[in-house]
Amino acid sequence: MTAPDVLSRRALNRATLARQLLLDRARRPVPDALEHLVGLQAQAPDAPYVGLWSRLDGFRTGQLARAIAARDAVRVPLMRATVHLVTAGDCAMLRPLVQPVLERAFAGQNFARQLAGADIDSVIGAAAALLAEAPMTRAELGAELGSQWPGRDPASLAYAVTYLLPVAQVPPRGIWGARGPARWTATESWCGRRLDEHPGLGQLFTRYLGAFGPATVKDAQTWSGLTRLQEVADHLGPALRRFRDEAGQELLDLPDAPRPDPDTPAQPRFLPEYDNVL
């Protein structure tokens, strides 16, 4: 068996920049870019605008603002339990897959300890009914739930909902030039579509490689917050190409994904807070 090719740090750098549309600015619509990148980190509301400006030729803020206003792009807690900006279609696919990540993240919070012994399913059901009436901030949601669960910490009740119930942040949050608190509503009603009932981890893994590869299984787990992805990689088997890095670690990649020459020039790019590549 032929030994896998070794990719230098510089070769990996150029590959990552190419996948992230940072080696050359791309000419593609905003939704296509968001799906190619498997979303943009969006904890800072304006960050995706800067990220797309650095990636897309001719990008204008209105292109993304209109997509968010039209609900074609949505701000939701996803990978690593952090807010990402994704298309409505990707939200439907990704959100069910990262439910274990959000559950684990919540379980490690003091909010969960404050709610020990509470019927969390009932809390989630009550919150879903409230959010069906109107989007709410965590403070508003906590106040309403606190009246139903007296003696329980209102903030903890609200955080339980935004971790465990599929929710989205609504405009004006995320609109360039506008300001507003983070108001939450149910993802399915906001996007006008149901979450996927049978999303595939294999699709998530290959999408990740398309945006960040070549990469180790551990890299994919760090990015997503999921565990046991080695089983997914093994199942994909011959569909993936294998390399080694300079330390001997196995790197996986899509066979036809771009891997530019390591000497390819890379121009400076301005990156926002929490950018994908950071």
Secondary structure as a PSIPRED ss2 file (coil, helix, strand):
# PSIPRED VFORMAT (PSIPRED V4.0)

   1 M C   1.000  0.000  0.000
   2 T C   1.000  0.000  0.000
   3 A C   1.000  0.000  0.000
   4 P C   1.000  0.000  0.000
   5 D C   1.000  0.000  0.000
   6 V E   0.000  0.000  1.000
   7 L E   0.000  0.000  1.000
   8 S C   1.000  0.000  0.000
   9 R H   0.000  1.000  0.000
  10 R H   0.000  1.000  0.000
  11 A H   0.000  1.000  0.000
  12 L H   0.000  1.000  0.000
  13 N H   0.000  1.000  0.000
  14 R H   0.000  1.000  0.000
  15 A H   0.000  1.000  0.000
  16 T H   0.000  1.000  0.000
  17 L H   0.000  1.000  0.000
  18 A H   0.000  1.000  0.000
  19 R H   0.000  1.000  0.000
  20 Q C   1.000  0.000  0.000
  21 L C   1.000  0.000  0.000
  22 L C   1.000  0.000  0.000
  23 L C   1.000  0.000  0.000
  24 D C   1.000  0.000  0.000
  25 R C   1.000  0.000  0.000
  26 A E   0.000  0.000  1.000
  27 R C   1.000  0.000  0.000
  28 R C   1.000  0.000  0.000
  29 P C   1.000  0.000  0.000
  30 V H   0.000  1.000  0.000
  31 P H   0.000  1.000  0.000
  32 D H   0.000  1.000  0.000
  33 A H   0.000  1.000  0.000
  34 L H   0.000  1.000  0.000
  35 E H   0.000  1.000  0.000
  36 H H   0.000  1.000  0.000
  37 L C   1.000  0.000  0.000
  38 V C   1.000  0.000  0.000
  39 G C   1.000  0.000  0.000
  40 L E   0.000  0.000  1.000
  41 Q E   0.000  0.000  1.000
  42 A C   1.000  0.000  0.000
  43 Q C   1.000  0.000  0.000
  44 A C   1.000  0.000  0.000
  45 P C   1.000  0.000  0.000
  46 D C   1.000  0.000  0.000
  47 A H   0.000  1.000  0.000
  48 P H   0.000  1.000  0.000
  49 Y H   0.000  1.000  0.000
  50 V H   0.000  1.000  0.000
  51 G H   0.000  1.000  0.000
  52 L H   0.000  1.000  0.000
  53 W H   0.000  1.000  0.000
  54 S C   1.000  0.000  0.000
  55 R C   1.000  0.000  0.000
  56 L E   0.000  0.000  1.000
  57 D C   1.000  0.000  0.000
  58 G C   1.000  0.000  0.000
  59 F C   1.000  0.000  0.000
  60 R C   1.000  0.000  0.000
  61 T H   0.000  1.000  0.000
  62 G H   0.000  1.000  0.000
  63 Q H   0.000  1.000  0.000
  64 L H   0.000  1.000  0.000
  65 A H   0.000  1.000  0.000
  66 R H   0.000  1.000  0.000
  67 A H   0.000  1.000  0.000
  68 I H   0.000  1.000  0.000
  69 A H   0.000  1.000  0.000
  70 A C   1.000  0.000  0.000
  71 R C   1.000  0.000  0.000
  72 D C   1.000  0.000  0.000
  73 A E   0.000  0.000  1.000
  74 V E   0.000  0.000  1.000
  75 R E   0.000  0.000  1.000
  76 V E   0.000  0.000  1.000
  77 P E   0.000  0.000  1.000
  78 L C   1.000  0.000  0.000
  79 M H   0.000  1.000  0.000
  80 R H   0.000  1.000  0.000
  81 A H   0.000  1.000  0.000
  82 T C   1.000  0.000  0.000
  83 V E   0.000  0.000  1.000
  84 H E   0.000  0.000  1.000
  85 L E   0.000  0.000  1.000
  86 V E   0.000  0.000  1.000
  87 T E   0.000  0.000  1.000
  88 A H   0.000  1.000  0.000
  89 G H   0.000  1.000  0.000
  90 D H   0.000  1.000  0.000
  91 C H   0.000  1.000  0.000
  92 A H   0.000  1.000  0.000
  93 M H   0.000  1.000  0.000
  94 L H   0.000  1.000  0.000
  95 R H   0.000  1.000  0.000
  96 P H   0.000  1.000  0.000
  97 L H   0.000  1.000  0.000
  98 V C   1.000  0.000  0.000
  99 Q H   0.000  1.000  0.000
 100 P H   0.000  1.000  0.000
 101 V H   0.000  1.000  0.000
 102 L H   0.000  1.000  0.000
 103 E H   0.000  1.000  0.000
 104 R H   0.000  1.000  0.000
 105 A H   0.000  1.000  0.000
 106 F H   0.000  1.000  0.000
 107 A H   0.000  1.000  0.000
 108 G C   1.000  0.000  0.000
 109 Q C   1.000  0.000  0.000
 110 N H   0.000  1.000  0.000
 111 F H   0.000  1.000  0.000
 112 A H   0.000  1.000  0.000
 113 R H   0.000  1.000  0.000
 114 Q H   0.000  1.000  0.000
 115 L C   1.000  0.000  0.000
 116 A C   1.000  0.000  0.000
 117 G C   1.000  0.000  0.000
 118 A C   1.000  0.000  0.000
 119 D C   1.000  0.000  0.000
 120 I H   0.000  1.000  0.000
 121 D H   0.000  1.000  0.000
 122 S H   0.000  1.000  0.000
 123 V H   0.000  1.000  0.000
 124 I H   0.000  1.000  0.000
 125 G H   0.000  1.000  0.000
 126 A H   0.000  1.000  0.000
 127 A H   0.000  1.000  0.000
 128 A H   0.000  1.000  0.000
 129 A H   0.000  1.000  0.000
 130 L H   0.000  1.000  0.000
 131 L H   0.000  1.000  0.000
 132 A H   0.000  1.000  0.000
 133 E H   0.000  1.000  0.000
 134 A C   1.000  0.000  0.000
 135 P C   1.000  0.000  0.000
 136 M E   0.000  0.000  1.000
 137 T C   1.000  0.000  0.000
 138 R H   0.000  1.000  0.000
 139 A H   0.000  1.000  0.000
 140 E H   0.000  1.000  0.000
 141 L H   0.000  1.000  0.000
 142 G H   0.000  1.000  0.000
 143 A H   0.000  1.000  0.000
 144 E H   0.000  1.000  0.000
 145 L H   0.000  1.000  0.000
 146 G H   0.000  1.000  0.000
 147 S H   0.000  1.000  0.000
 148 Q H   0.000  1.000  0.000
 149 W C   1.000  0.000  0.000
 150 P C   1.000  0.000  0.000
 151 G C   1.000  0.000  0.000
 152 R C   1.000  0.000  0.000
 153 D C   1.000  0.000  0.000
 154 P H   0.000  1.000  0.000
 155 A H   0.000  1.000  0.000
 156 S H   0.000  1.000  0.000
 157 L H   0.000  1.000  0.000
 158 A H   0.000  1.000  0.000
 159 Y H   0.000  1.000  0.000
 160 A H   0.000  1.000  0.000
 161 V H   0.000  1.000  0.000
 162 T H   0.000  1.000  0.000
 163 Y H   0.000  1.000  0.000
 164 L H   0.000  1.000  0.000
 165 L C   1.000  0.000  0.000
 166 P C   1.000  0.000  0.000
 167 V E   0.000  0.000  1.000
 168 A E   0.000  0.000  1.000
 169 Q E   0.000  0.000  1.000
 170 V C   1.000  0.000  0.000
 171 P C   1.000  0.000  0.000
 172 P C   1.000  0.000  0.000
 173 R C   1.000  0.000  0.000
 174 G C   1.000  0.000  0.000
 175 I C   1.000  0.000  0.000
 176 W C   1.000  0.000  0.000
 177 G C   1.000  0.000  0.000
 178 A C   1.000  0.000  0.000
 179 R C   1.000  0.000  0.000
 180 G C   1.000  0.000  0.000
 181 P C   1.000  0.000  0.000
 182 A C   1.000  0.000  0.000
 183 R C   1.000  0.000  0.000
 184 W E   0.000  0.000  1.000
 185 T E   0.000  0.000  1.000
 186 A E   0.000  0.000  1.000
 187 T H   0.000  1.000  0.000
 188 E H   0.000  1.000  0.000
 189 S H   0.000  1.000  0.000
 190 W H   0.000  1.000  0.000
 191 C H   0.000  1.000  0.000
 192 G C   1.000  0.000  0.000
 193 R C   1.000  0.000  0.000
 194 R C   1.000  0.000  0.000
 195 L C   1.000  0.000  0.000
 196 D C   1.000  0.000  0.000
 197 E C   1.000  0.000  0.000
 198 H C   1.000  0.000  0.000
 199 P C   1.000  0.000  0.000
 200 G C   1.000  0.000  0.000
 201 L H   0.000  1.000  0.000
 202 G H   0.000  1.000  0.000
 203 Q H   0.000  1.000  0.000
 204 L H   0.000  1.000  0.000
 205 F H   0.000  1.000  0.000
 206 T H   0.000  1.000  0.000
 207 R H   0.000  1.000  0.000
 208 Y H   0.000  1.000  0.000
 209 L H   0.000  1.000  0.000
 210 G H   0.000  1.000  0.000
 211 A H   0.000  1.000  0.000
 212 F H   0.000  1.000  0.000
 213 G C   1.000  0.000  0.000
 214 P C   1.000  0.000  0.000
 215 A E   0.000  0.000  1.000
 216 T C   1.000  0.000  0.000
 217 V H   0.000  1.000  0.000
 218 K H   0.000  1.000  0.000
 219 D H   0.000  1.000  0.000
 220 A H   0.000  1.000  0.000
 221 Q H   0.000  1.000  0.000
 222 T H   0.000  1.000  0.000
 223 W H   0.000  1.000  0.000
 224 S H   0.000  1.000  0.000
 225 G C   1.000  0.000  0.000
 226 L C   1.000  0.000  0.000
 227 T C   1.000  0.000  0.000
 228 R C   1.000  0.000  0.000
 229 L H   0.000  1.000  0.000
 230 Q H   0.000  1.000  0.000
 231 E H   0.000  1.000  0.000
 232 V H   0.000  1.000  0.000
 233 A H   0.000  1.000  0.000
 234 D H   0.000  1.000  0.000
 235 H H   0.000  1.000  0.000
 236 L H   0.000  1.000  0.000
 237 G H   0.000  1.000  0.000
 238 P H   0.000  1.000  0.000
 239 A H   0.000  1.000  0.000
 240 L C   1.000  0.000  0.000
 241 R E   0.000  0.000  1.000
 242 R E   0.000  0.000  1.000
 243 F E   0.000  0.000  1.000
 244 R E   0.000  0.000  1.000
 245 D E   0.000  0.000  1.000
 246 E C   1.000  0.000  0.000
 247 A C   1.000  0.000  0.000
 248 G C   1.000  0.000  0.000
 249 Q C   1.000  0.000  0.000
 250 E E   0.000  0.000  1.000
 251 L E   0.000  0.000  1.000
 252 L E   0.000  0.000  1.000
 253 D E   0.000  0.000  1.000
 254 L C   1.000  0.000  0.000
 255 P C   1.000  0.000  0.000
 256 D C   1.000  0.000  0.000
 257 A C   1.000  0.000  0.000
 258 P C   1.000  0.000  0.000
 259 R C   1.000  0.000  0.000
 260 P C   1.000  0.000  0.000
 261 D C   1.000  0.000  0.000
 262 P C   1.000  0.000  0.000
 263 D C   1.000  0.000  0.000
 264 T C   1.000  0.000  0.000
 265 P C   1.000  0.000  0.000
 266 A C   1.000  0.000  0.000
 267 Q C   1.000  0.000  0.000
 268 P C   1.000  0.000  0.000
 269 R C   1.000  0.000  0.000
 270 F C   1.000  0.000  0.000
 271 L C   1.000  0.000  0.000
 272 P C   1.000  0.000  0.000
 273 E C   1.000  0.000  0.000
 274 Y C   1.000  0.000  0.000
 275 D C   1.000  0.000  0.000
 276 N C   1.000  0.000  0.000
 277 V C   1.000  0.000  0.000
 278 L C   1.000  0.000  0.000
